[in-house]
Amino acid sequence: MSKLRPAIVVLLLAVASVPMTAQGTAPAPIPSRDAPSHVGSIATICGKVVGFQCPLKTGITFLDLETPSGADGVSVRIPAEARSRFRPRIEDAYRSTNICATGRVEKPGQRYIVTVEMPDALTLAAGQVVKPIFAPNAVSSCDVGVNSQHPPIANSHGIQRRRSAHKFRAPFSSKRSSAQMAPL
């Protein structure tokens, strides 16, 4: 009996880690193209992660399956209040991997959405391995508690301005001569 006990514990832990529906069984995995036939129900949708978004206003993380946002398709939604349960940089960890997400399928707009709130509801497809592309302590603007606003910086004149992706250009001055305004 003592040799059987560890095997039973391992089996129970394995079963407990599989996302379950209200009926007690995990839904069979289906490709993302079949999401329309599962709206309103809990399903396990599988596909390749091709992009992500995490709008600052909402704090929601979206992993896009098969097609990028802006096109019809399926996205996995991780609500803002659930994000802290997942590993940091989850969007980078799953980039270009095949995943399966178990959750309620909805279509609130252009894309079908599968909402997952627990890490065990988001799994790698068989044979897939997460390959870290950043240092283990790296964070992204999508991670909980990260402020994506850049702090003000001072230029050589002591004037503070926010960092920008755009290069600073001097404002147009009407005091320029016609020679200075001539095309190069």
C-alpha positions as YAML, in Angstrom:
chain: A
units: angstrom
residues:
- id: 1
  name: MET
  ca: [0.00, 0.00, 0.00]
- id: 2
  name: SER
  ca: [2.85, 2.41, 0.83]
- id: 3
  name: LYS
  ca: [4.28, 2.05, -2.72]
- id: 4
  name: LEU
  ca: [0.85, 2.81, -4.19]
- id: 5
  name: ARG
  ca: [0.31, 6.02, -2.19]
- id: 6
  name: PRO
  ca: [2.89, 8.19, -4.11]
- id: 7
  name: ALA
  ca: [1.45, 7.04, -7.44]
- id: 8
  name: ILE
  ca: [-2.06, 8.00, -6.33]
- id: 9
  name: VAL
  ca: [-0.86, 11.43, -5.16]
- id: 10
  name: VAL
  ca: [0.90, 12.06, -8.49]
- id: 11
  name: LEU
  ca: [-2.21, 10.98, -10.40]
- id: 12
  name: LEU
  ca: [-4.47, 13.24, -8.32]
- id: 13
  name: LEU
  ca: [-2.13, 16.21, -8.82]
- id: 14
  name: ALA
  ca: [-2.05, 15.62, -12.57]
- id: 15
  name: VAL
  ca: [-5.85, 15.46, -12.77]
- id: 16
  name: ALA
  ca: [-6.23, 18.54, -10.56]
- id: 17
  name: SER
  ca: [-3.95, 20.60, -12.82]
- id: 18
  name: VAL
  ca: [-6.14, 20.08, -15.91]
- id: 19
  name: PRO
  ca: [-8.72, 22.86, -16.39]
- id: 20
  name: MET
  ca: [-12.20, 21.45, -15.91]
- id: 21
  name: THR
  ca: [-15.67, 22.45, -17.02]
- id: 22
  name: ALA
  ca: [-18.68, 22.43, -14.73]
- id: 23
  name: GLN
  ca: [-19.25, 18.80, -15.74]
- id: 24
  name: GLY
  ca: [-15.80, 17.84, -14.42]
- id: 25
  name: THR
  ca: [-14.01, 17.00, -17.67]
- id: 26
  name: ALA
  ca: [-11.60, 19.08, -19.72]
- id: 27
  name: PRO
  ca: [-13.03, 20.00, -23.13]
- id: 28
  name: ALA
  ca: [-11.35, 18.38, -26.13]
- id: 29
  name: PRO
  ca: [-8.85, 20.74, -27.81]
- id: 30
  name: ILE
  ca: [-10.09, 22.37, -31.01]
- id: 31
  name: PRO
  ca: [-8.32, 24.58, -33.56]
- id: 32
  name: SER
  ca: [-8.93, 28.32, -33.38]
- id: 33
  name: ARG
  ca: [-10.88, 28.25, -36.68]
- id: 34
  name: ASP
  ca: [-13.63, 26.27, -34.86]
- id: 35
  name: ALA
  ca: [-14.18, 28.96, -32.18]
- id: 36
  name: PRO
  ca: [-17.39, 30.30, -33.82]
- id: 37
  name: SER
  ca: [-19.24, 27.07, -33.07]
- id: 38
  name: HIS
  ca: [-18.39, 27.36, -29.35]
- id: 39
  name: VAL
  ca: [-19.52, 30.91, -28.50]
- id: 40
  name: GLY
  ca: [-21.09, 30.99, -25.05]
- id: 41
  name: SER
  ca: [-19.55, 27.73, -23.92]
- id: 42
  name: ILE
  ca: [-16.30, 26.69, -22.28]
- id: 43
  name: ALA
  ca: [-13.86, 25.30, -24.83]
- id: 44
  name: THR
  ca: [-10.17, 24.55, -25.24]
- id: 45
  name: ILE
  ca: [-9.01, 26.58, -28.24]
- id: 46
  name: CYS
  ca: [-5.54, 25.92, -29.64]
- id: 47
  name: GLY
  ca: [-3.36, 27.95, -32.00]
- id: 48
  name: LYS
  ca: [-0.04, 29.68, -32.58]
- id: 49
  name: VAL
  ca: [0.58, 32.97, -30.75]
- id: 50
  name: VAL
  ca: [1.39, 35.55, -33.45]
- id: 51
  name: GLY
  ca: [1.02, 38.77, -31.46]
- id: 52
  name: PHE
  ca: [-0.14, 40.41, -28.26]
- id: 53
  name: GLN
  ca: [-1.55, 43.63, -26.83]
- id: 54
  name: CYS
  ca: [-1.87, 45.00, -23.34]
- id: 55
  name: PRO
  ca: [-3.66, 48.36, -23.49]
- id: 56
  name: LEU
  ca: [-2.61, 50.56, -20.57]
- id: 57
  name: LYS
  ca: [-6.16, 51.78, -19.94]
- id: 58
  name: THR
  ca: [-7.53, 48.32, -19.20]
- id: 59
  name: GLY
  ca: [-4.47, 46.31, -18.14]
- id: 60
  name: ILE
  ca: [-5.90, 43.32, -20.02]
- id: 61
  name: THR
  ca: [-3.41, 41.10, -21.87]
- id: 62
  name: PHE
  ca: [-4.43, 39.67, -25.24]
- id: 63
  name: LEU
  ca: [-2.52, 36.85, -26.96]
- id: 64
  name: ASP
  ca: [-3.51, 36.67, -30.65]
- id: 65
  name: LEU
  ca: [-3.81, 33.19, -32.14]
- id: 66
  name: GLU
  ca: [-3.08, 32.49, -35.81]
- id: 67
  name: THR
  ca: [-3.94, 36.04, -37.05]
- id: 68
  name: PRO
  ca: [-2.79, 39.38, -35.63]
- id: 69
  name: SER
  ca: [-5.21, 41.83, -34.03]
- id: 70
  name: GLY
  ca: [-7.06, 43.97, -36.53]
- id: 71
  name: ALA
  ca: [-8.04, 40.87, -38.50]
- id: 72
  name: ASP
  ca: [-10.77, 38.35, -37.79]
- id: 73
  name: GLY
  ca: [-9.55, 35.61, -35.51]
- id: 74
  name: VAL
  ca: [-9.19, 34.47, -31.91]
- id: 75
  name: SER
  ca: [-7.43, 36.09, -28.96]
- id: 76
  name: VAL
  ca: [-6.80, 34.78, -25.46]
- id: 77
  name: ARG
  ca: [-7.74, 37.39, -22.83]
- id: 78
  name: ILE
  ca: [-6.05, 37.52, -19.43]
- id: 79
  name: PRO
  ca: [-8.00, 40.01, -17.29]
- id: 80
  name: ALA
  ca: [-6.00, 42.67, -15.44]
- id: 81
  name: GLU
  ca: [-6.96, 41.28, -12.03]
- id: 82
  name: ALA
  ca: [-5.66, 37.82, -13.06]
- id: 83
  name: ARG
  ca: [-2.37, 38.97, -14.65]
- id: 84
  name: SER
  ca: [-0.37, 38.68, -11.41]
- id: 85
  name: ARG
  ca: [-1.13, 34.93, -11.28]
- id: 86
  name: PHE
  ca: [0.83, 34.38, -14.51]
- id: 87
  name: ARG
  ca: [4.56, 34.43, -15.04]
- id: 88
  name: PRO
  ca: [6.18, 37.78, -15.90]
- id: 89
  name: ARG
  ca: [6.46, 38.55, -19.62]
- id: 90
  name: ILE
  ca: [3.93, 35.87, -20.51]
- id: 91
  name: GLU
  ca: [3.40, 37.54, -23.87]
- id: 92
  name: ASP
  ca: [7.06, 37.00, -24.76]
- id: 93
  name: ALA
  ca: [7.25, 33.51, -23.29]
- id: 94
  name: TYR
  ca: [4.45, 32.26, -25.55]
- id: 95
  name: ARG
  ca: [5.37, 34.24, -28.67]
- id: 96
  name: SER
  ca: [5.51, 31.95, -31.72]
- id: 97
  name: THR
  ca: [4.47, 28.87, -29.71]
- id: 98
  name: ASN
  ca: [1.36, 26.74, -30.03]
- id: 99
  name: ILE
  ca: [-0.84, 27.06, -26.96]
- id: 100
  name: CYS
  ca: [-4.22, 25.83, -25.81]
- id: 101
  name: ALA
  ca: [-6.50, 28.06, -23.74]
- id: 102
  name: THR
  ca: [-9.49, 26.75, -21.81]
- id: 103
  name: GLY
  ca: [-12.18, 29.29, -21.02]
- id: 104
  name: ARG
  ca: [-15.48, 30.81, -22.05]
- id: 105
  name: VAL
  ca: [-15.61, 31.75, -25.74]
- id: 106
  name: GLU
  ca: [-17.18, 35.13, -26.55]
- id: 107
  name: LYS
  ca: [-17.39, 37.46, -29.53]
- id: 108
  name: PRO
  ca: [-17.64, 41.01, -28.18]
- id: 109
  name: GLY
  ca: [-16.28, 42.59, -31.38]
- id: 110
  name: GLN
  ca: [-14.30, 41.59, -34.42]
- id: 111
  name: ARG
  ca: [-12.39, 38.76, -32.75]
- id: 112
  name: TYR
  ca: [-13.44, 35.72, -30.75]
- id: 113
  name: ILE
  ca: [-12.14, 35.87, -27.18]
- id: 114
  name: VAL
  ca: [-11.21, 33.01, -24.84]
- id: 115
  name: THR
  ca: [-10.88, 34.31, -21.28]
- id: 116
  name: VAL
  ca: [-8.42, 32.57, -18.96]
- id: 117
  name: GLU
  ca: [-7.93, 33.56, -15.33]
- id: 118
  name: MET
  ca: [-5.62, 30.85, -14.03]
- id: 119
  name: PRO
  ca: [-2.24, 29.75, -15.41]
- id: 120
  name: ASP
  ca: [-3.34, 26.11, -15.67]
- id: 121
  name: ALA
  ca: [-6.00, 27.16, -18.20]
- id: 122
  name: LEU
  ca: [-3.22, 28.19, -20.60]
- id: 123
  name: THR
  ca: [-0.96, 25.36, -21.69]
- id: 124
  name: LEU
  ca: [1.65, 24.68, -24.31]
- id: 125
  name: ALA
  ca: [0.67, 22.28, -27.05]
- id: 126
  name: ALA
  ca: [2.45, 18.93, -27.03]
- id: 127
  name: GLY
  ca: [6.14, 19.20, -27.80]
- id: 128
  name: GLN
  ca: [6.31, 22.99, -27.29]
- id: 129
  name: VAL
  ca: [8.88, 24.48, -24.94]
- id: 130
  name: VAL
  ca: [9.01, 28.03, -23.57]
- id: 131
  name: LYS
  ca: [12.33, 29.53, -24.62]
- id: 132
  name: PRO
  ca: [13.19, 32.60, -22.56]
- id: 133
  name: ILE
  ca: [14.29, 35.48, -24.75]
- id: 134
  name: PHE
  ca: [15.02, 37.92, -21.93]
- id: 135
  name: ALA
  ca: [16.77, 37.72, -18.58]
- id: 136
  name: PRO
  ca: [14.68, 36.02, -15.86]
- id: 137
  name: ASN
  ca: [14.25, 39.29, -13.95]
- id: 138
  name: ALA
  ca: [13.18, 41.34, -17.02]
- id: 139
  name: VAL
  ca: [9.72, 42.89, -16.97]
- id: 140
  name: SER
  ca: [7.50, 44.41, -19.63]
- id: 141
  name: SER
  ca: [4.98, 47.23, -19.63]
- id: 142
  name: CYS
  ca: [2.27, 44.53, -19.54]
- id: 143
  name: ASP
  ca: [3.42, 43.17, -16.16]
- id: 144
  name: VAL
  ca: [1.62, 44.13, -12.96]
- id: 145
  name: GLY
  ca: [3.16, 47.09, -11.17]
- id: 146
  name: VAL
  ca: [5.28, 48.28, -14.10]
- id: 147
  name: ASN
  ca: [4.84, 51.95, -14.94]
- id: 148
  name: SER
  ca: [5.26, 52.34, -18.68]
- id: 149
  name: GLN
  ca: [5.43, 56.12, -18.47]
- id: 150
  name: HIS
  ca: [8.97, 57.32, -18.99]
- id: 151
  name: PRO
  ca: [10.22, 59.74, -16.34]
- id: 152
  name: PRO
  ca: [10.93, 63.29, -17.44]
- id: 153
  name: ILE
  ca: [14.46, 63.96, -18.65]
- id: 154
  name: ALA
  ca: [16.29, 67.28, -18.81]
- id: 155
  name: ASN
  ca: [17.88, 68.45, -22.03]
- id: 156
  name: SER
  ca: [21.10, 70.46, -22.22]
- id: 157
  name: HIS
  ca: [19.15, 73.64, -21.41]
- id: 158
  name: GLY
  ca: [17.68, 72.18, -18.23]
- id: 159
  name: ILE
  ca: [14.18, 71.97, -19.75]
- id: 160
  name: GLN
  ca: [12.35, 68.81, -18.78]
- id: 161
  name: ARG
  ca: [10.42, 66.88, -21.40]
- id: 162
  name: ARG
  ca: [9.03, 63.38, -21.69]
- id: 163
  name: ARG
  ca: [10.94, 60.80, -23.68]
- id: 164
  name: SER
  ca: [9.38, 60.13, -27.01]
- id: 165
  name: ALA
  ca: [9.76, 57.66, -29.81]
- id: 166
  name: HIS
  ca: [9.92, 60.66, -32.14]
- id: 167
  name: LYS
  ca: [13.07, 62.67, -32.58]
- id: 168
  name: PHE
  ca: [12.93, 66.22, -31.33]
- id: 169
  name: ARG
  ca: [12.67, 68.79, -34.11]
- id: 170
  name: ALA
  ca: [13.14, 72.48, -33.71]
- id: 171
  name: PRO
  ca: [9.94, 74.45, -34.31]
- id: 172
  name: PHE
  ca: [9.59, 76.29, -37.61]
- id: 173
  name: SER
  ca: [10.83, 79.84, -37.35]
- id: 174
  name: SER
  ca: [9.61, 82.59, -39.65]
- id: 175
  name: LYS
  ca: [12.98, 84.36, -39.13]
- id: 176
  name: ARG
  ca: [14.73, 81.95, -41.48]
- id: 177
  name: SER
  ca: [16.06, 83.32, -44.70]
- id: 178
  name: SER
  ca: [14.86, 81.93, -48.03]
- id: 179
  name: ALA
  ca: [18.26, 80.28, -48.44]
- id: 180
  name: GLN
  ca: [17.78, 78.42, -45.16]
- id: 181
  name: MET
  ca: [14.33, 77.23, -46.26]
- id: 182
  name: ALA
  ca: [15.46, 76.00, -49.68]
- id: 183
  name: PRO
  ca: [15.25, 72.24, -50.18]
- id: 184
  name: LEU
  ca: [18.47, 70.30, -49.78]
...
